[in-house]
């Protein structure tokens, strides 16, 4: 069965208990990755350009997956609530199907992927480091 996406607009949402993390949808097609970083805003990556933190999490998720995750009908809620949770992975992410994933990432990484740069935050961080 081919991919049958049944979702509309995907975007990150806050983690359900760790509010410093976001649950971020990701799709993979061979060595191409699409990360849904905001409403109507995606970033495209390849194996070479995908951030290391995301590569590591994807590797862990795929290696730990014990269920058959062939592509089937995929709904929006599948990205945000794991259908087959893996103990200890609720802050890492999960595999929705063979090409759809949810990756948990920090606000800082998500903002970096969005291209956001808050000079006040950087100035505050530098001030804390010099103190």
MIDOSE-1310 file (N, C-alpha, C; in nm, 2 decimals, decimal comma, always signed):
residues 131
xxxx	+0,08/-0,12/+0,00/+0,00/+0,00/+0,00/+0,09/+0,12/+0,00; +0,06/+0,22/-0,08/+0,14/+0,34/-0,09/+0,10/+0,44/+0,03; +0,17/+0,55/+0,03/+0,14/+0,65/+0,13/+0,00/+0,70/+0,11; -0,07/+0,71/+0,22/-0,21/+0,77/+0,21/-0,22/+0,87/+0,32
xxxx	-0,17/+0,99/+0,30/-0,17/+1,09/+0,40/-0,32/+1,15/+0,42; -0,37/+1,15/+0,54/-0,50/+1,20/+0,56/-0,49/+1,32/+0,66; -0,39/+1,40/+0,64/-0,37/+1,52/+0,73/-0,37/+1,65/+0,65; -0,41/+1,75/+0,72/-0,40/+1,88/+0,66/-0,27/+1,95/+0,69
xxxx	-0,27/+2,07/+0,75/-0,15/+2,14/+0,78/-0,09/+2,08/+0,91; +0,04/+2,05/+0,90/+0,11/+2,00/+1,01/+0,20/+2,11/+1,07; +0,21/+2,11/+1,20/+0,30/+2,21/+1,26/+0,34/+2,16/+1,40; +0,45/+2,21/+1,46/+0,49/+2,17/+1,59/+0,38/+2,21/+1,70
xxxx	+0,38/+2,12/+1,80/+0,30/+2,15/+1,92/+0,38/+2,13/+2,04; +0,34/+2,19/+2,15/+0,41/+2,17/+2,28/+0,41/+2,03/+2,32; +0,51/+1,98/+2,38/+0,51/+1,85/+2,45/+0,41/+1,84/+2,56; +0,35/+1,73/+2,58/+0,24/+1,73/+2,67/+0,28/+1,74/+2,82
xxxx	+0,40/+1,72/+2,86/+0,44/+1,74/+3,00/+0,57/+1,82/+3,01; +0,66/+1,80/+2,92/+0,79/+1,88/+2,92/+0,77/+2,00/+2,83; +0,74/+2,11/+2,89/+0,71/+2,23/+2,81/+0,83/+2,30/+2,75; +0,95/+2,24/+2,77/+1,07/+2,30/+2,70/+1,09/+2,22/+2,57
xxxx	+1,00/+2,12/+2,54/+1,01/+2,05/+2,41/+0,89/+2,07/+2,32; +0,91/+2,05/+2,19/+0,80/+2,05/+2,10/+0,80/+1,92/+2,02; +0,68/+1,87/+1,99/+0,66/+1,76/+1,90/+0,65/+1,81/+1,76; +0,74/+1,77/+1,68/+0,76/+1,82/+1,54/+0,74/+1,71/+1,44
xxxx	+0,65/+1,73/+1,35/+0,63/+1,63/+1,24/+0,75/+1,63/+1,14; +0,78/+1,51/+1,09/+0,89/+1,50/+0,99/+0,85/+1,39/+0,90; +0,88/+1,41/+0,77/+0,86/+1,31/+0,67/+0,99/+1,27/+0,60; +1,01/+1,15/+0,57/+1,13/+1,10/+0,50/+1,09/+1,03/+0,37
xxxx	+1,17/+1,07/+0,27/+1,15/+1,00/+0,14/+1,29/+0,98/+0,09; +1,34/+0,85/+0,11/+1,48/+0,82/+0,07/+1,58/+0,90/+0,15; +1,66/+0,99/+0,09/+1,75/+1,07/+0,17/+1,70/+1,21/+0,17; +1,57/+1,24/+0,15/+1,52/+1,37/+0,17/+1,42/+1,37/+0,29
xxxx	+1,43/+1,48/+0,36/+1,36/+1,50/+0,48/+1,28/+1,63/+0,48; +1,16/+1,63/+0,52/+1,08/+1,76/+0,54/+1,04/+1,77/+0,68; +1,08/+1,88/+0,74/+1,05/+1,91/+0,88/+0,95/+2,02/+0,88; +0,83/+2,00/+0,95/+0,73/+2,10/+0,96/+0,75/+2,19/+1,08
xxxx	+0,82/+2,30/+1,06/+0,87/+2,39/+1,17/+0,77/+2,49/+1,21; +0,67/+2,52/+1,14/+0,56/+2,62/+1,17/+0,44/+2,60/+1,08; +0,33/+2,67/+1,11/+0,22/+2,66/+1,02/+0,26/+2,71/+0,88; +0,23/+2,63/+0,78/+0,27/+2,66/+0,64/+0,41/+2,69/+0,62
xxxx	+0,50/+2,63/+0,70/+0,65/+2,65/+0,68/+0,72/+2,52/+0,71; +0,79/+2,47/+0,60/+0,87/+2,35/+0,62/+1,01/+2,38/+0,58; +1,10/+2,30/+0,63/+1,24/+2,30/+0,59/+1,27/+2,17/+0,53; +1,35/+2,17/+0,42/+1,39/+2,05/+0,35/+1,54/+2,03/+0,37
xxxx	+1,57/+1,90/+0,40/+1,70/+1,86/+0,43/+1,74/+1,73/+0,35; +1,87/+1,70/+0,34/+1,92/+1,57/+0,29/+1,99/+1,51/+0,40; +2,04/+1,39/+0,38/+2,12/+1,32/+0,48/+2,24/+1,41/+0,52; +2,30/+1,48/+0,43/+2,41/+1,56/+0,46/+2,38/+1,69/+0,54
xxxx	+2,26/+1,74/+0,52/+2,23/+1,87/+0,58/+2,14/+1,86/+0,70; +2,08/+1,74/+0,73/+2,00/+1,72/+0,85/+2,08/+1,74/+0,97; +2,03/+1,82/+1,07/+2,10/+1,85/+1,19/+2,13/+1,72/+1,27; +2,25/+1,71/+1,33/+2,30/+1,59/+1,39/+2,20/+1,54/+1,50
xxxx	+2,15/+1,63/+1,58/+2,05/+1,60/+1,69/+1,93/+1,52/+1,63; +1,89/+1,56/+1,51/+1,77/+1,49/+1,45/+1,82/+1,36/+1,39; +1,94/+1,35/+1,33/+1,99/+1,22/+1,28/+2,00/+1,12/+1,40; +2,05/+1,16/+1,51/+2,06/+1,07/+1,62/+1,93/+1,02/+1,67
xxxx	+1,83/+1,11/+1,69/+1,70/+1,07/+1,73/+1,63/+0,98/+1,63; +1,64/+1,01/+1,50/+1,58/+0,92/+1,40/+1,64/+0,78/+1,41; +1,77/+0,78/+1,42/+1,84/+0,65/+1,43/+1,79/+0,57/+1,55; +1,78/+0,64/+1,67/+1,73/+0,57/+1,79/+1,59/+0,52/+1,77
xxxx	+1,50/+0,60/+1,71/+1,36/+0,57/+1,69/+1,35/+0,44/+1,60; +1,42/+0,45/+1,49/+1,41/+0,34/+1,39/+1,47/+0,21/+1,45; +1,58/+0,22/+1,53/+1,64/+0,10/+1,59/+1,55/+0,04/+1,70; +1,48/+0,13/+1,77/+1,40/+0,08/+1,88/+1,26/+0,03/+1,84
xxxx	+1,22/+0,07/+1,72/+1,08/+0,04/+1,68/+1,06/-0,12/+1,67; +0,96/-0,16/+1,74/+0,94/-0,31/+1,74/+0,81/-0,35/+1,67; +0,74/-0,25/+1,62/+0,61/-0,27/+1,55/+0,62/-0,25/+1,40; +0,53/-0,31/+1,33/+0,53/-0,30/+1,19/+0,47/-0,16/+1,15
xxxx	+0,55/-0,08/+1,09/+0,51/+0,06/+1,07/+0,50/+0,09/+0,92; +0,45/-0,01/+0,84/+0,44/+0,01/+0,70/+0,35/+0,13/+0,68; +0,36/+0,20/+0,56/+0,28/+0,31/+0,54/+0,13/+0,27/+0,52; +0,05/+0,34/+0,59/-0,09/+0,32/+0,59/-0,16/+0,45/+0,60
xxxx	-0,29/+0,46/+0,63/-0,35/+0,58/+0,65/-0,29/+0,65/+0,77; -0,25/+0,78/+0,75/-0,19/+0,86/+0,86/-0,27/+0,98/+0,88; -0,31/+1,00/+1,01/-0,39/+1,12/+1,05/-0,30/+1,22/+1,13; -0,35/+1,34/+1,13/-0,28/+1,45/+1,21/-0,24/+1,40/+1,35
xxxx	-0,34/+1,34/+1,42/-0,32/+1,30/+1,56/-0,21/+1,20/+1,57; -0,18/+1,12/+1,47/-0,08/+1,02/+1,48/+0,06/+1,08/+1,50; +0,08/+1,20/+1,45/+0,21/+1,27/+1,47/+0,23/+1,32/+1,62; +0,12/+1,34/+1,69/+0,13/+1,40/+1,82/+0,11/+1,30/+1,94
xxxx	+0,05/+1,19/+1,91/+0,02/+1,09/+2,01/+0,07/+0,95/+1,96; +0,17/+0,90/+2,03/+0,23/+0,77/+1,97/+0,13/+0,65/+1,98; +0,11/+0,59/+1,87/+0,02/+0,47/+1,86/+0,09/+0,35/+1,93; +0,22/+0,34/+1,92/+0,29/+0,22/+1,98/+0,41/+0,28/+2,06
xxxx	+0,38/+0,34/+2,18/+0,48/+0,40/+2,25/+0,60/+0,31/+2,29; +0,72/+0,36/+2,29/+0,84/+0,29/+2,33/+0,88/+0,35/+2,46; +0,89/+0,27/+2,56/+0,93/+0,31/+2,70/+1,05/+0,40/+2,69; +1,05/+0,52/+2,75/+1,16/+0,61/+2,75/+1,18/+0,70/+2,63
xxxx	+1,10/+0,68/+2,53/+1,11/+0,76/+2,41/+1,01/+0,88/+2,40; +0,94/+0,91/+2,50/+0,84/+1,01/+2,49/+0,90/+1,15/+2,48; +1,03/+1,16/+2,51/+1,10/+1,29/+2,49/+1,20/+1,29/+2,37; +1,20/+1,18/+2,30/+1,28/+1,16/+2,18/+1,20/+1,17/+2,06
xxxx	+1,10/+1,09/+2,05/+1,01/+1,09/+1,93/+0,96/+0,95/+1,90; +0,89/+0,93/+1,79/+0,83/+0,80/+1,76/+0,81/+0,80/+1,61; +0,79/+0,67/+1,56/+0,77/+0,65/+1,42/+0,62/+0,63/+1,40; +0,57/+0,71/+1,31/+0,42/+0,70/+1,28/+0,40/+0,60/+1,17
xxxx	+0,48/+0,60/+1,07/+0,48/+0,49/+0,96/+0,62/+0,48/+0,91; +0,64/+0,41/+0,80/+0,78/+0,40/+0,76/+0,84/+0,53/+0,70; +0,76/+0,63/+0,67/+0,81/+0,75/+0,62/+0,77/+0,88/+0,70; +0,69/+0,86/+0,81/+0,64/+0,97/+0,89/+0,69/+0,95/+1,03
xxxx	+0,74/+1,06/+1,09/+0,79/+1,06/+1,23/+0,74/+1,18/+1,31; +0,75/+1,17/+1,44/+0,74/+1,28/+1,52/+0,87/+1,29/+1,60; +0,94/+1,41/+1,60/+1,06/+1,43/+1,67/+1,04/+1,53/+1,78; +1,08/+1,50/+1,90/+1,07/+1,59/+2,01/+1,20/+1,68/+2,00
xxxx	+1,19/+1,81/+2,00/+1,31/+1,89/+2,00/+1,29/+2,02/+2,08; +1,40/+2,07/+2,12/+1,40/+2,19/+2,21/+1,35/+2,31/+2,13; +1,31/+2,41/+2,21/+1,27/+2,54/+2,15/+1,38/+2,60/+2,08; +1,50/+2,59/+2,13/+1,62/+2,65/+2,06/+1,64/+2,59/+1,93
xxxx	+1,64/+2,45/+1,92/+1,66/+2,39/+1,79/+1,55/+2,43/+1,69; +1,42/+2,43/+1,74/+1,31/+2,46/+1,65/+1,32/+2,60/+1,60; +1,36/+2,70/+1,69/+1,38/+2,84/+1,65/+1,50/+2,85/+1,55; +1,60/+2,77/+1,57/+1,71/+2,77/+1,47/+1,66/+2,72/+1,33
xxxx	+1,58/+2,62/+1,33/+1,53/+2,56/+1,21/+1,44/+2,66/+1,14; +1,37/+2,74/+1,22/+1,28/+2,84/+1,16/+1,36/+2,97/+1,11; +1,49/+2,98/+1,15/+1,57/+3,09/+1,11/+1,55/+3,21/+1,20; +1,49/+3,18/+1,32/+1,47/+3,29/+1,42/+1,59/+3,31/+1,50
xxxx	+1,62/+3,44/+1,53/+1,74/+3,47/+1,61/+1,69/+3,59/+1,70; +1,69/+3,56/+1,83/+1,65/+3,67/+1,92/+1,78/+3,72/+1,98; +1,82/+3,84/+1,94/+1,95/+3,90/+2,00/+1,94/+3,92/+2,15; +1,82/+3,94/+2,21/+1,81/+3,96/+2,35/+1,85/+3,83/+2,42
xxxx	+1,81/+3,71/+2,37/+1,84/+3,58/+2,43/+1,99/+3,56/+2,42; +2,05/+3,59/+2,31/+2,19/+3,57/+2,29/+2,27/+3,66/+2,38; +2,23/+3,79/+2,39/+2,29/+3,88/+2,48/+2,28/+3,83/+2,63; +2,17/+3,79/+2,67/+2,15/+3,74/+2,80/+2,24/+3,62/+2,83
xxxx	+2,24/+3,52/+2,73/+2,33/+3,41/+2,75/+2,48/+3,45/+2,76; +2,52/+3,54/+2,68/+2,66/+3,58/+2,69/+2,69/+3,65/+2,82; +2,59/+3,73/+2,87/+2,61/+3,79/+3,00/+2,62/+3,69/+3,12; +2,54/+3,58/+3,11/+2,54/+3,48/+3,21/+2,68/+3,40/+3,21
xxx	+2,73/+3,38/+3,08/+2,86/+3,31/+3,07/+2,97/+3,39/+3,13; +2,97/+3,53/+3,11/+3,08/+3,61/+3,16/+3,07/+3,64/+3,31; +2,96/+3,61/+3,37/+2,94/+3,64/+3,51/+3,01/+3,53/+3,60
